Amino acid sequence: MLTWFEAGGPWLYIIGALGLLLFVMLFERGCEALSPYWKNSRRKQIWNEQLNTVYRDWNRGDALEDLLAREKKRLTAGTSFIAGLVQVLIMLGLLGTVSGLMTAYRAQTGGMEGGIDKALLTTQYALVLAIPGMFFHRLWSRRSDLLYDRGRHLVNEFLLEDRR
């Protein structure tokens, strides 16, 4: 594995470190999105507990809106950073390509093989990391929107129960 990194040049180490960070964040976001908290029955139970304790002195509508806003923040935490990290990985891959091509053109002996090989390997590695990152970022962004919409429905359900 180390020889693979060495063959890719110095940019591959940076891309590898950022790729590891990306997948740790994707794993964390995936665990959050699949948490039992997001099941409607559990969510409603937690909201009821909070409405009766933390928000007992609040106007019910304001309390529900605050709960929903907190959930939105929880759902979207880190997603902008993930999107930025994916874009940086792509750019670093392209930078590795340019760097490798420059090495190839500067080579006076041994032909262009070493530089082109380094360029292609770096680009390939960055894209292998960035493409799933983009896919899962989009997947979890959609999941966050869905869970937020369900929370909005839950707010309406609570307010409807209050009117009865």
C-alpha positions as CSV (number, residue, x, y, z in Angstrom):
1,M,0.0,0.0,0.0
2,L,2.8,2.4,0.9
3,T,4.5,1.8,-2.5
4,W,1.2,2.7,-4.1
5,F,1.2,6.0,-2.3
6,E,4.8,6.6,-3.2
7,A,4.0,5.9,-6.8
8,G,1.3,8.5,-6.8
9,G,3.5,11.3,-5.5
10,P,3.2,13.7,-2.6
11,W,-0.3,14.8,-3.5
12,L,-1.6,11.3,-2.9
13,Y,-0.7,11.4,0.8
14,I,-2.8,14.6,1.2
15,I,-5.7,13.1,-0.8
16,G,-5.5,9.9,1.2
17,A,-5.7,11.8,4.5
18,L,-8.6,13.9,3.3
19,G,-10.3,10.8,1.9
20,L,-10.1,9.2,5.3
21,L,-11.6,12.3,6.9
22,L,-14.4,12.2,4.3
23,F,-15.3,8.6,4.9
24,V,-15.3,9.1,8.7
25,M,-17.7,12.0,8.3
26,L,-19.9,10.0,5.9
27,F,-20.0,7.1,8.3
28,E,-21.0,9.4,11.2
29,R,-23.7,11.1,9.1
30,G,-25.0,7.7,8.0
31,C,-25.2,6.5,11.6
32,E,-27.1,9.7,12.5
33,A,-29.5,9.3,9.7
34,L,-30.2,5.6,10.6
35,S,-30.5,6.4,14.3
36,P,-33.6,5.0,16.1
37,Y,-34.4,8.6,17.1
38,W,-35.8,9.3,13.6
39,K,-38.6,6.7,13.8
40,N,-41.8,8.6,14.1
41,S,-43.1,6.9,17.3
42,R,-39.8,7.4,19.1
43,R,-39.5,11.0,17.9
44,K,-43.0,11.8,19.0
45,Q,-42.3,10.4,22.4
46,I,-39.2,12.5,22.8
47,W,-40.9,15.6,21.7
48,N,-43.7,15.0,24.2
49,E,-41.2,14.6,27.0
50,Q,-39.4,17.8,26.0
51,L,-42.6,19.7,25.6
52,N,-43.6,18.7,29.1
53,T,-40.2,19.5,30.7
54,V,-37.8,21.8,28.8
55,Y,-40.5,23.7,26.9
56,R,-43.2,23.7,29.6
57,D,-43.2,27.5,29.9
58,W,-43.1,28.1,26.2
59,N,-46.0,28.8,23.8
60,R,-46.6,25.4,22.3
61,G,-46.3,26.6,18.7
62,D,-43.0,28.3,19.4
63,A,-41.7,25.2,21.3
64,L,-42.6,22.9,18.3
65,E,-40.9,25.3,15.9
66,D,-37.8,25.4,18.1
67,L,-37.7,21.6,18.3
68,L,-38.0,21.4,14.5
69,A,-35.2,24.0,14.0
70,R,-32.9,22.0,16.4
71,E,-33.6,18.9,14.4
72,K,-32.9,20.6,11.1
73,K,-29.5,21.7,12.5
74,R,-28.8,18.2,13.7
75,L,-29.7,16.7,10.3
76,T,-27.6,19.1,8.3
77,A,-24.5,19.2,10.6
78,G,-21.4,18.7,8.6
79,T,-23.0,18.3,5.1
80,S,-21.6,21.6,3.8
81,F,-18.1,20.5,5.0
82,I,-18.5,17.1,3.3
83,A,-19.5,18.8,0.0
84,G,-16.5,21.1,0.2
85,L,-14.2,18.2,1.0
86,V,-15.4,16.3,-2.0
87,Q,-14.7,19.3,-4.2
88,V,-11.3,19.8,-2.7
89,L,-10.5,16.1,-3.4
90,I,-11.4,16.5,-7.1
91,M,-9.2,19.6,-7.3
92,L,-6.3,17.9,-5.6
93,G,-6.7,14.9,-8.0
94,L,-6.5,17.3,-10.9
95,L,-3.5,19.1,-9.3
96,G,-1.8,15.7,-9.0
97,T,-2.4,15.2,-12.7
98,V,-0.9,18.5,-13.6
99,S,2.0,17.9,-11.2
100,G,2.7,14.5,-12.7
101,L,2.5,15.8,-16.3
102,M,4.9,18.5,-15.4
103,T,7.3,15.9,-14.0
104,A,6.9,13.9,-17.2
105,Y,7.7,16.9,-19.5
106,R,10.7,17.8,-17.3
107,A,12.1,14.4,-17.4
108,Q,15.2,14.3,-19.6
109,T,15.8,10.6,-19.4
110,G,13.7,7.5,-19.1
111,G,10.8,8.9,-21.1
112,M,7.5,10.1,-19.8
113,E,6.2,6.9,-18.2
114,G,6.9,7.8,-14.5
115,G,5.2,11.2,-14.6
116,I,2.2,10.1,-16.6
117,D,1.8,7.1,-14.3
118,K,1.9,9.4,-11.2
119,A,-0.6,11.8,-12.8
120,L,-3.1,9.1,-13.6
121,L,-2.8,7.3,-10.3
122,T,-3.4,10.5,-8.3
123,T,-6.4,11.5,-10.4
124,Q,-7.8,8.0,-10.2
125,Y,-7.5,7.9,-6.4
126,A,-9.0,11.3,-5.8
127,L,-12.0,10.4,-8.1
128,V,-12.5,7.1,-6.4
129,L,-12.9,9.0,-3.1
130,A,-14.9,11.9,-4.4
131,I,-17.5,10.1,-6.4
132,P,-18.9,8.0,-3.5
133,G,-18.6,11.1,-1.4
134,M,-20.8,13.1,-3.8
135,F,-23.3,10.2,-4.0
136,F,-23.6,9.7,-0.2
137,H,-23.7,13.5,0.4
138,R,-26.6,13.8,-1.9
139,L,-28.3,10.7,-0.5
140,W,-28.1,12.0,3.1
141,S,-29.1,15.5,2.1
142,R,-32.3,14.0,0.6
143,R,-32.7,11.9,3.8
144,S,-32.3,15.0,5.9
145,D,-35.0,16.8,3.9
146,L,-37.3,13.9,4.2
147,L,-36.8,13.7,8.0
148,Y,-37.3,17.5,8.3
149,D,-40.6,17.2,6.3
150,R,-41.7,14.4,8.7
151,G,-40.9,16.7,11.6
152,R,-42.9,19.5,10.0
153,H,-45.8,17.0,9.8
154,L,-45.3,16.1,13.4
155,V,-45.5,19.8,14.4
156,N,-48.8,20.1,12.5
157,E,-50.0,16.9,14.2
158,F,-49.2,18.3,17.7
159,L,-50.9,21.6,16.8
160,L,-54.0,19.8,15.5
161,E,-54.2,17.7,18.8
162,D,-54.1,21.0,20.7
163,R,-57.1,22.4,18.9
164,R,-59.2,19.3,19.7
